Amino acid sequence: MARMKPADSIDAKIAKAQDTVVRVKGRYDSALAALEDLMAKKDEILRKELLEAFAKSGKSYAETMKFLKEK
């Protein structure tokens, strides 16, 4: 039969697990913020490239929109 552990031991383990979760969540939140920042920078670069390509194409707005909406 399994031996019962004192409640103090379990409470200590719960407190330790909670501390671990808080610490890991902080690192997760930091990493997520860095990822979102990098993705925003990449989107900005892609927007600039698209605008430059549009400007160099010599096509009108209507021609470009027609092309983009084709399936």
PyRosetta script that sets phi, psi and omega in degrees:
from pyrosetta import init, pose_from_sequence

init()
pose = pose_from_sequence("MARMKPADSIDAKIAKAQDTVVRVKGRYDSALAALEDLMAKKDEILRKELLEAFAKSGKSYAETMKFLKEK")
pose.set_psi(1, 142.2)
pose.set_omega(1, -177.2)
pose.set_phi(2, -70.2)
pose.set_psi(2, 141.4)
pose.set_omega(2, 179.8)
pose.set_phi(3, -82.7)
pose.set_psi(3, 135.6)
pose.set_omega(3, -179.9)
pose.set_phi(4, -80.8)
pose.set_psi(4, 135.6)
pose.set_omega(4, 178.3)
pose.set_phi(5, -92.6)
pose.set_psi(5, 147.2)
pose.set_omega(5, 177.2)
pose.set_phi(6, -63.3)
pose.set_psi(6, 149.6)
pose.set_omega(6, -178.5)
pose.set_phi(7, -60.8)
pose.set_psi(7, -32.8)
pose.set_omega(7, -179.9)
pose.set_phi(8, -62.0)
pose.set_psi(8, -39.8)
pose.set_omega(8, -179.7)
pose.set_phi(9, -64.7)
pose.set_psi(9, -43.3)
pose.set_omega(9, 179.7)
pose.set_phi(10, -67.4)
pose.set_psi(10, -41.8)
pose.set_omega(10, 178.6)
pose.set_phi(11, -60.9)
pose.set_psi(11, -38.8)
pose.set_omega(11, 178.2)
pose.set_phi(12, -64.7)
pose.set_psi(12, -41.5)
pose.set_omega(12, 179.1)
pose.set_phi(13, -66.8)
pose.set_psi(13, -37.4)
pose.set_omega(13, 177.7)
pose.set_phi(14, -64.1)
pose.set_psi(14, -45.2)
pose.set_omega(14, 179.1)
pose.set_phi(15, -61.3)
pose.set_psi(15, -41.8)
pose.set_omega(15, 179.2)
pose.set_phi(16, -64.9)
pose.set_psi(16, -42.2)
pose.set_omega(16, 179.3)
pose.set_phi(17, -64.8)
pose.set_psi(17, -39.4)
pose.set_omega(17, 178.2)
pose.set_phi(18, -64.4)
pose.set_psi(18, -40.8)
pose.set_omega(18, 177.3)
pose.set_phi(19, -61.6)
pose.set_psi(19, -41.5)
pose.set_omega(19, 179.2)
pose.set_phi(20, -62.5)
pose.set_psi(20, -44.6)
pose.set_omega(20, -179.6)
pose.set_phi(21, -62.0)
pose.set_psi(21, -43.7)
pose.set_omega(21, 179.8)
pose.set_phi(22, -62.3)
pose.set_psi(22, -43.7)
pose.set_omega(22, -178.7)
pose.set_phi(23, -65.2)
pose.set_psi(23, -45.3)
pose.set_omega(23, -178.8)
pose.set_phi(24, -67.8)
pose.set_psi(24, -38.0)
pose.set_omega(24, 179.0)
pose.set_phi(25, -63.5)
pose.set_psi(25, -37.6)
pose.set_omega(25, 176.8)
pose.set_phi(26, -61.5)
pose.set_psi(26, -43.2)
pose.set_omega(26, 178.1)
pose.set_phi(27, -66.5)
pose.set_psi(27, -39.7)
pose.set_omega(27, 178.5)
pose.set_phi(28, -61.2)
pose.set_psi(28, -48.0)
pose.set_omega(28, -179.4)
pose.set_phi(29, -60.5)
pose.set_psi(29, -39.6)
pose.set_omega(29, 178.9)
pose.set_phi(30, -65.7)
pose.set_psi(30, -44.5)
pose.set_omega(30, 179.5)
pose.set_phi(31, -65.4)
pose.set_psi(31, -38.9)
pose.set_omega(31, 178.8)
pose.set_phi(32, -64.4)
pose.set_psi(32, -41.9)
pose.set_omega(32, 178.1)
pose.set_phi(33, -63.0)
pose.set_psi(33, -40.8)
pose.set_omega(33, 178.3)
pose.set_phi(34, -64.4)
pose.set_psi(34, -41.7)
pose.set_omega(34, 178.9)
pose.set_phi(35, -63.1)
pose.set_psi(35, -45.8)
pose.set_omega(35, 179.6)
pose.set_phi(36, -62.1)
pose.set_psi(36, -38.0)
pose.set_omega(36, 177.9)
pose.set_phi(37, -64.2)
pose.set_psi(37, -45.0)
pose.set_omega(37, 179.2)
pose.set_phi(38, -64.4)
pose.set_psi(38, -40.2)
pose.set_omega(38, 179.3)
pose.set_phi(39, -65.8)
pose.set_psi(39, -37.6)
pose.set_omega(39, 177.2)
pose.set_phi(40, -64.7)
pose.set_psi(40, -41.2)
pose.set_omega(40, 177.7)
pose.set_phi(41, -63.7)
pose.set_psi(41, -40.0)
pose.set_omega(41, 178.8)
pose.set_phi(42, -64.9)
pose.set_psi(42, -43.1)
pose.set_omega(42, 178.1)
pose.set_phi(43, -59.9)
pose.set_psi(43, -40.1)
pose.set_omega(43, 178.9)
pose.set_phi(44, -63.9)
pose.set_psi(44, -41.4)
pose.set_omega(44, 177.9)
pose.set_phi(45, -62.7)
pose.set_psi(45, -43.6)
pose.set_omega(45, -179.8)
pose.set_phi(46, -64.9)
pose.set_psi(46, -39.1)
pose.set_omega(46, 177.4)
pose.set_phi(47, -61.4)
pose.set_psi(47, -43.8)
pose.set_omega(47, 180.0)
pose.set_phi(48, -63.2)
pose.set_psi(48, -42.9)
pose.set_omega(48, 178.5)
pose.set_phi(49, -61.3)
pose.set_psi(49, -41.4)
pose.set_omega(49, -179.9)
pose.set_phi(50, -64.4)
pose.set_psi(50, -44.2)
pose.set_omega(50, 178.5)
pose.set_phi(51, -64.5)
pose.set_psi(51, -39.8)
pose.set_omega(51, 177.4)
pose.set_phi(52, -64.3)
pose.set_psi(52, -41.8)
pose.set_omega(52, 178.8)
pose.set_phi(53, -64.6)
pose.set_psi(53, -40.7)
pose.set_omega(53, 178.1)
pose.set_phi(54, -63.0)
pose.set_psi(54, -43.8)
pose.set_omega(54, -179.4)
pose.set_phi(55, -64.1)
pose.set_psi(55, -37.9)
pose.set_omega(55, -178.6)
pose.set_phi(56, -78.2)
pose.set_psi(56, -19.5)
pose.set_omega(56, -174.1)
pose.set_phi(57, -69.9)
pose.set_psi(57, -29.2)
pose.set_omega(57, -177.6)
pose.set_phi(58, 78.0)
pose.set_psi(58, 3.3)
pose.set_omega(58, 179.7)
pose.set_phi(59, -84.5)
pose.set_psi(59, 152.6)
pose.set_omega(59, 178.0)
pose.set_phi(60, -79.4)
pose.set_psi(60, 167.5)
pose.set_omega(60, 177.7)
pose.set_phi(61, -59.8)
pose.set_psi(61, -45.5)
pose.set_omega(61, -178.2)
pose.set_phi(62, -61.5)
pose.set_psi(62, -43.5)
pose.set_omega(62, 178.9)
pose.set_phi(63, -62.9)
pose.set_psi(63, -41.8)
pose.set_omega(63, -179.3)
pose.set_phi(64, -65.9)
pose.set_psi(64, -44.8)
pose.set_omega(64, 179.5)
pose.set_phi(65, -64.3)
pose.set_psi(65, -39.9)
pose.set_omega(65, 177.4)
pose.set_phi(66, -60.4)
pose.set_psi(66, -44.5)
pose.set_omega(66, 179.1)
pose.set_phi(67, -62.4)
pose.set_psi(67, -44.5)
pose.set_omega(67, -177.1)
pose.set_phi(68, -68.1)
pose.set_psi(68, -29.0)
pose.set_omega(68, -177.9)
pose.set_phi(69, -87.2)
pose.set_psi(69, -9.2)
pose.set_omega(69, 178.0)
pose.set_phi(70, -66.2)
pose.set_psi(70, 148.3)
pose.set_omega(70, 178.4)
pose.set_phi(71, -104.0)
pose.dump_pdb("model.pdb")
